[in-house]
Amino acid sequence: MNKPLRFFVSSPGDVKVERECAASIIHRLDREFRRFFGKFEVILWEREPLTASGSFQDVITPPGETDVVIVIFWSRFGTPLPEKTDKREYRGIDGRAPVTGTEWEFEDALQAYREHGKPDILVFRKTGDITISAIDTNAQKKPRRSWTNWPNSGRVILSMTTSHSSSSMAASPCTTTRPFRCS
């Protein structure tokens, strides 16, 4: 029997519907292809047993230990993590801190890919109109990263620039959840 193919879904909290759709697709793939590839498992932080005694990120399987990482962005980049816990340090590839959970998850996967050739990383950016909560003051802050269009490709590029380094990644834009096909 093959070992499970593990999918890690990473995103800030503003794309909950898209996260649920991604999980639904992975479960459908599991039903359709399990006999060929073994079990497909989806890792979502909201479905993990979280403890009140430490950082929620500490109890989630690190993305770099999975087979496929799906990163979904929209208007936010996530919640800042502590720089260090009893279990691990949460820093960017370039050593910067603090980083958000989504940033750390993406960069953990990217570092693992550079060192071991996996996980595969798929990045999606929701391009629909951004709604801002009148109650959530964090939602009103500008993101620390910027998006630019990739000329003539239908793709967008996330530019990540810090005082120490600069890097870019391609993302597939989607204005609705249609590309995720929940049903």
LOZA-806031 format. One line per field, with one value per residue (C-alpha): residue in three letters; chain; x, y, z. Coordinates in pm, whole numbers, plus 50000, padded with zeros to 5 digits. Example, Ala and Ser with C-alpha at 12.3 -4.5 7.8 and 13.67 -1.06 7.14 Angstrom:
2
r	(Ala_Ser)
c	(A_A)
u	(51230_51367)
v	(49550_49894)
w	(50780_50714)
//
This chain:
183
r	(Met_Asn_Lys_Pro_Leu_Arg_Phe_Phe_Val_Ser_Ser_Pro_Gly_Asp_Val_Lys_Val_Glu_Arg_Glu_Cys_Ala_Ala_Ser_Ile_Ile_His_Arg_Leu_Asp_Arg_Glu_Phe_Arg_Arg_Phe_Phe_Gly_Lys_Phe_Glu_Val_Ile_Leu_Trp_Glu_Arg_Glu_Pro_Leu_Thr_Ala_Ser_Gly_Ser_Phe_Gln_Asp_Val_Ile_Thr_Pro_Pro_Gly_Glu_Thr_Asp_Val_Val_Ile_Val_Ile_Phe_Trp_Ser_Arg_Phe_Gly_Thr_Pro_Leu_Pro_Glu_Lys_Thr_Asp_Lys_Arg_Glu_Tyr_Arg_Gly_Ile_Asp_Gly_Arg_Ala_Pro_Val_Thr_Gly_Thr_Glu_Trp_Glu_Phe_Glu_Asp_Ala_Leu_Gln_Ala_Tyr_Arg_Glu_His_Gly_Lys_Pro_Asp_Ile_Leu_Val_Phe_Arg_Lys_Thr_Gly_Asp_Ile_Thr_Ile_Ser_Ala_Ile_Asp_Thr_Asn_Ala_Gln_Lys_Lys_Pro_Arg_Arg_Ser_Trp_Thr_Asn_Trp_Pro_Asn_Ser_Gly_Arg_Val_Ile_Leu_Ser_Met_Thr_Thr_Ser_His_Ser_Ser_Ser_Ser_Met_Ala_Ala_Ser_Pro_Cys_Thr_Thr_Thr_Arg_Pro_Phe_Arg_Cys_Ser)
c	(A_A_A_A_A_A_A_A_A_A_A_A_A_A_A_A_A_A_A_A_A_A_A_A_A_A_A_A_A_A_A_A_A_A_A_A_A_A_A_A_A_A_A_A_A_A_A_A_A_A_A_A_A_A_A_A_A_A_A_A_A_A_A_A_A_A_A_A_A_A_A_A_A_A_A_A_A_A_A_A_A_A_A_A_A_A_A_A_A_A_A_A_A_A_A_A_A_A_A_A_A_A_A_A_A_A_A_A_A_A_A_A_A_A_A_A_A_A_A_A_A_A_A_A_A_A_A_A_A_A_A_A_A_A_A_A_A_A_A_A_A_A_A_A_A_A_A_A_A_A_A_A_A_A_A_A_A_A_A_A_A_A_A_A_A_A_A_A_A_A_A_A_A_A_A_A_A_A_A_A_A_A_A)
u	(50000_50130_50191_49932_49974_49952_49817_49873_49633_49782_49606_49502_49151_48993_48963_48770_48536_48831_49002_48687_48665_49029_48964_48652_48851_49122_48859_48704_49046_49094_48770_48847_49220_49292_49318_49601_49791_49689_49510_49497_49508_49431_49588_49392_49480_49112_49071_49373_49344_49478_49590_49560_49904_50113_50117_49862_50133_50334_50078_50026_50236_50500_50422_50775_50694_50400_50375_50176_50126_49837_49867_49567_49587_49342_49359_49557_49886_49790_49846_50195_50361_50585_50952_51025_50838_50954_50908_51061_51163_50932_51146_51147_51400_51602_51593_51332_51082_50802_50638_50275_50157_50093_50433_50608_50411_50495_50863_50892_50758_50986_51294_51204_51154_51495_51662_51466_51265_50929_50663_50512_50377_50064_49980_49643_49541_49178_49137_48775_48687_48824_48573_48689_48532_48424_48498_48829_49088_49362_49181_49219_49600_49791_49958_50337_50369_50258_50109_50193_50060_50284_50267_50046_50025_49709_49934_50027_50350_50381_50681_50830_51085_51249_51552_51756_51628_51383_51201_50900_50660_50396_50034_49722_49457_49093_48806_48566_48578_48489_48846_48814_48484_48346_48077)
v	(50000_50346_50602_50882_51176_51475_51815_52120_52411_52745_53080_53371_53369_53581_53289_53041_52938_52871_52661_52453_52410_52299_52041_51921_51874_51677_51452_51397_51312_51066_50889_50877_50791_50615_50277_50410_50643_50553_50779_51157_51352_51721_51927_52234_52413_52452_52073_51998_51952_52286_52335_52644_52584_52698_52842_52686_52665_52428_52147_52165_51942_52168_52221_52117_51765_51723_51636_51930_52276_52488_52855_53083_53463_53747_54066_53952_53775_53618_53646_53720_53428_53447_53459_53145_52880_52573_52371_52590_52933_53117_53324_53391_53223_53544_53543_53816_53814_53836_53648_53555_53195_53196_53348_53091_52804_52913_52970_52643_52462_52660_52582_52212_52216_52377_52119_51800_51861_51852_51954_52086_52435_52574_52941_53101_53463_53562_53880_53961_54291_54320_54376_54540_54469_54776_54589_54418_54697_54455_54404_54774_54769_54761_54428_54411_54246_54362_54201_54290_54154_53927_54075_53886_53570_53597_53533_53762_53790_53834_54053_53995_54256_54298_54488_54168_54021_54030_53744_53681_53395_53332_53279_53176_53448_53362_53607_53350_53006_52854_52727_52521_52356_52255_52020)
w	(50000_49907_50178_50188_49951_50185_50074_50295_50239_50348_50350_50565_50708_50435_50190_50402_50119_49888_50159_50197_49819_49800_50074_49891_49570_49751_49910_49567_49421_49707_49621_49250_49257_49585_49418_49198_49431_49785_50027_49971_50299_50342_50620_50729_51053_51144_51139_51358_51736_51861_52219_52436_52587_52290_51941_51706_51439_51659_51636_51260_51033_50874_50505_50407_50529_50290_49921_49783_49931_49806_49901_49854_49895_49863_50068_50371_50440_50770_51143_51278_51454_51760_51663_51865_52061_52251_51931_51654_51529_51292_51060_50690_50463_50484_50866_50905_51188_51256_50971_50935_50946_50572_50493_50713_50561_50207_50287_50482_50175_49943_50153_50160_49782_49729_49953_49869_49551_49728_49811_49491_49557_49391_49454_49383_49427_49449_49246_49330_49493_49845_50121_50442_50777_50970_51294_51208_51223_51114_50784_50712_50723_50395_50309_50340_50002_49659_49349_48989_48663_48458_48106_47857_48067_48275_48577_48861_49053_49429_49500_49843_49938_50276_50394_50341_50016_49732_49558_49338_49275_49012_49109_48921_48957_49017_49065_49210_49367_49027_48962_49280_49177_49515_49389)
//
